């Protein structure tokens, strides 16, 4: 667990402004309200945060297409949004968490769109920062920064030979 949290802190630090507004530690406390419907279980099956099964597993949600957890029965609207290209990031998650039904209506262009998520969260930044710590993919700007550092290191070692 210590390794996961250390990696999480590094991801948040490297991710720039995308998650700068949120506090992952506070988000972990806030997530206790979410666990009545959602769990966080890694790809190997390790339970990171025990929770309900009414909502999908939130492991790796940041960077994942909407409505894409294998084996979870989503509503049609969220599946349609994901099929149309909706990928969860800080902005889309914040908008969805604040007003799930309204978000799906706008995202799909369908005034009859519905969401199975009934809970609305006024300030989701901390929860999003917490969920980002369990993202399978590092945000693009962080990955680019690491690649640039790796290239510099390689160039420096070549130059010193």
LINDA-V48529 format. One record per pair of residues at least 6 apart in sequence whose ideal C-beta (glycine too) atoms are under 6 Angstrom apart, sorted by the first residue. I is the first residue (numbers start at 1). J is the second residue. D is the distance in whole Angstrom. If there is no record, write none. Layout:
# LINDA-V48529
I,J,D + I,J,D
This chain:
# LINDA-V48529
8,133,3 + 11,138,6 + 12,19,5 + 12,24,6 + 14,142,4 + 15,139,4 + 15,142,5 + 16,141,5 + 18,90,5 + 18,139,5 + 19,90,6 + 19,129,5 + 19,132,5 + 21,125,4 + 22,125,4 + 22,126,5 + 22,128,5 + 22,129,3 + 23,126,5 + 24,129,4 + 24,130,5 + 24,133,5 + 26,126,4 + 27,126,4 + 27,127,5 + 27,129,5 + 27,130,3 + 28,130,5 + 30,126,5 + 30,127,5 + 31,127,6 + 31,130,6 + 35,51,3 + 36,52,5 + 37,52,5 + 37,54,4 + 37,55,4 + 38,51,5 + 38,55,4 + 38,58,5 + 39,51,4 + 39,57,6 + 40,48,4 + 40,49,4 + 40,58,5 + 40,59,5 + 40,134,6 + 41,47,5 + 41,57,5 + 41,59,6 + 42,59,5 + 56,69,4 + 56,72,4 + 57,69,6 + 58,131,6 + 59,134,5 + 60,135,6 + 60,136,4 + 61,88,5 + 61,131,5 + 62,88,6 + 62,131,6 + 62,132,5 + 62,135,4 + 63,135,5 + 63,137,4 + 64,88,6 + 65,82,4 + 65,87,5 + 66,78,5 + 66,81,5 + 66,82,4 + 66,86,4 + 67,74,4 + 67,78,4 + 67,79,4 + 67,82,4 + 68,82,5 + 75,114,6 + 75,116,5 + 77,104,5 + 77,108,6 + 77,113,4 + 77,114,5 + 80,108,5 + 81,107,5 + 81,108,5 + 86,107,6 + 90,128,5 + 93,128,5 + 94,124,5 + 95,103,5 + 96,103,4 + 97,121,5 + 97,124,4 + 99,120,6 + 100,115,4 + 100,117,4 + 101,115,5 + 104,113,4 + 104,115,5 + 105,111,6 + 105,113,5
